[in-house]
Amino acid sequence: MNISIVTVGKLKEKYLKQGIEEYLKRLGGYAKVEVIEVADEKAPEELSEIEMEQVKQKEGERILAKVSQDAHVIALAINGKQKSSEELAQNLDKLATYGKSKIAFIIGGSLGLSDQVLTRANEHLSFSKMTFPHQLMRLILVEQIYRAFRINRGDAYHTKP
């Protein structure tokens, strides 16, 4: 399975980079996983509704340019469906069973995702009704993908390999 995580902005925090690198290393035995960063749109602190939509639109265009046409797209969205770790594992297993070998998870910028990205997505996934920094969501997402593969293989997913 080929999984891409398309995300807005550069990751700056060393501790998050280290955590993500660790989980990507662990995932190497299960799937090919790559993180693709697209530039965030520079914007002033105070934005009008129109300016916010323009920022999301520009970021959305960058995101969609990195998504394969044949990928099954899962957009992380606060209004998406919440799933347990076991349900995410079942979902990934079902996608693999039915020939969906390319999966793209999308993490938007601080303003969220454009309508075009949400429309392109096959699924909308929410990790919580709470809001998390999009940089932290990368770490949470790669950990959950790793956990899903461990669950599907029947491995103890709450302990180190």
C-alpha positions as CSV (number, residue, x, y, z in Angstrom):
1,M,0.0,0.0,0.0
2,N,1.2,3.5,-0.8
3,I,0.1,6.2,1.6
4,S,0.8,9.9,1.1
5,I,0.1,12.5,3.7
6,V,-0.3,15.8,2.0
7,T,-0.1,18.7,4.4
8,V,0.2,22.4,4.4
9,G,3.2,24.2,5.7
10,K,6.7,23.2,6.9
11,L,7.2,21.4,10.1
12,K,9.6,23.4,12.4
13,E,9.4,21.7,15.8
14,K,12.2,19.2,16.3
15,Y,10.2,17.0,18.7
16,L,7.4,16.6,16.2
17,K,9.9,15.8,13.4
18,Q,11.5,13.2,15.6
19,G,8.2,11.6,16.5
20,I,7.1,11.5,12.8
21,E,10.4,10.1,11.7
22,E,10.1,7.3,14.3
23,Y,6.6,6.3,13.1
24,L,7.6,6.5,9.5
25,K,10.5,4.2,10.2
26,R,8.2,1.7,12.0
27,L,5.7,1.9,9.1
28,G,8.4,0.8,6.6
29,G,7.6,-2.8,7.2
30,Y,3.9,-2.3,6.5
31,A,3.5,0.3,3.7
32,K,5.3,3.0,1.8
33,V,4.4,6.2,3.5
34,E,5.5,9.7,2.4
35,V,4.8,13.1,3.8
36,I,4.3,15.8,1.1
37,E,4.5,19.4,2.3
38,V,2.9,22.2,0.3
39,A,3.5,25.8,0.9
40,D,1.1,27.6,3.2
41,E,-0.3,30.9,1.8
42,K,1.1,33.9,3.6
43,A,-1.6,36.0,5.0
44,P,-2.1,38.8,7.6
45,E,-3.4,38.1,11.1
46,E,-6.8,39.6,10.5
47,L,-8.6,38.2,7.4
48,S,-12.0,38.9,6.0
49,E,-14.2,35.9,5.0
50,I,-13.3,36.4,1.4
51,E,-9.6,36.6,2.1
52,M,-9.8,33.3,4.2
53,E,-11.5,31.6,1.3
54,Q,-8.8,32.8,-1.1
55,V,-6.1,31.5,1.2
56,K,-7.8,28.1,1.4
57,Q,-8.4,28.1,-2.3
58,K,-4.7,28.7,-3.1
59,E,-3.6,26.1,-0.5
60,G,-6.2,23.7,-1.9
61,E,-4.8,24.0,-5.4
62,R,-1.3,23.1,-4.1
63,I,-2.7,20.1,-2.3
64,L,-4.7,18.8,-5.2
65,A,-1.7,19.1,-7.5
66,K,0.1,16.5,-5.2
67,V,-2.8,14.0,-5.1
68,S,-2.8,11.2,-7.6
69,Q,-5.9,10.9,-9.7
70,D,-6.4,7.2,-8.7
71,A,-5.8,7.8,-4.9
72,H,-8.5,7.3,-2.4
73,V,-8.5,10.6,-0.5
74,I,-9.2,11.0,3.2
75,A,-9.5,14.6,4.3
76,L,-9.0,15.4,7.9
77,A,-11.9,17.7,8.7
78,I,-13.3,18.7,12.1
79,N,-16.8,17.9,10.8
80,G,-15.8,14.5,9.4
81,K,-16.7,11.1,10.7
82,Q,-15.1,10.1,14.0
83,K,-13.7,6.6,14.1
84,S,-12.0,4.5,16.7
85,S,-8.5,3.1,15.9
86,E,-10.0,-0.3,15.2
87,E,-12.5,1.3,12.7
88,L,-9.6,3.1,10.9
89,A,-7.7,-0.2,10.8
90,Q,-10.8,-1.9,9.3
91,N,-11.2,0.9,6.8
92,L,-7.6,0.7,5.6
93,D,-7.8,-3.1,5.4
94,K,-11.0,-2.9,3.3
95,L,-9.5,-0.4,1.0
96,A,-6.5,-2.7,0.4
97,T,-8.8,-5.7,-0.1
98,Y,-10.7,-3.9,-2.8
99,G,-7.7,-2.7,-4.7
100,K,-7.2,0.8,-3.4
101,S,-3.4,0.7,-3.1
102,K,-3.0,4.5,-3.1
103,I,-4.4,6.4,-0.2
104,A,-3.9,10.2,0.4
105,F,-4.6,11.7,3.8
106,I,-5.0,15.5,3.6
107,I,-4.2,17.9,6.4
108,G,-5.1,21.5,5.7
109,G,-3.6,24.7,7.0
110,S,-4.6,26.7,10.0
111,L,-7.8,27.9,8.2
112,G,-8.8,24.4,7.1
113,L,-9.5,22.9,3.7
114,S,-11.0,24.4,0.6
115,D,-14.3,23.3,-0.8
116,Q,-12.4,21.8,-3.8
117,V,-10.3,19.5,-1.6
118,L,-13.4,18.5,0.5
119,T,-15.3,17.7,-2.7
120,R,-12.4,15.6,-4.1
121,A,-12.1,13.6,-0.9
122,N,-13.7,10.2,-0.8
123,E,-14.0,10.5,3.0
124,H,-13.9,13.1,5.7
125,L,-12.2,12.0,8.9
126,S,-12.3,13.8,12.3
127,F,-10.0,12.8,15.1
128,S,-12.0,14.9,17.6
129,K,-14.3,17.8,17.9
130,M,-11.4,19.6,19.4
131,T,-9.1,21.6,17.3
132,F,-5.4,20.6,17.0
133,P,-2.5,22.4,15.5
134,H,-2.0,21.0,12.0
135,Q,1.6,20.3,12.7
136,L,0.6,18.1,15.7
137,M,-2.0,16.3,13.5
138,R,0.8,14.9,11.4
139,L,2.3,13.1,14.4
140,I,-1.1,11.9,15.5
141,L,-2.0,10.7,12.0
142,V,1.2,8.7,11.4
143,E,0.8,7.1,14.8
144,Q,-2.8,6.1,14.0
145,I,-1.8,4.7,10.6
146,Y,1.0,2.7,12.4
147,R,-1.5,1.5,15.0
148,A,-4.0,0.5,12.2
149,F,-1.4,-1.7,10.6
150,R,-0.5,-3.3,13.9
151,I,-4.1,-4.0,14.6
152,N,-4.7,-5.5,11.2
153,R,-1.7,-7.8,11.6
154,G,-2.8,-8.9,15.1
155,D,0.2,-7.4,16.7
156,A,0.2,-5.8,20.1
157,Y,-0.3,-2.2,19.0
158,H,0.1,-0.6,22.4
159,T,3.6,-1.8,23.0
160,K,6.9,-1.2,21.1
161,P,7.8,-3.7,18.4
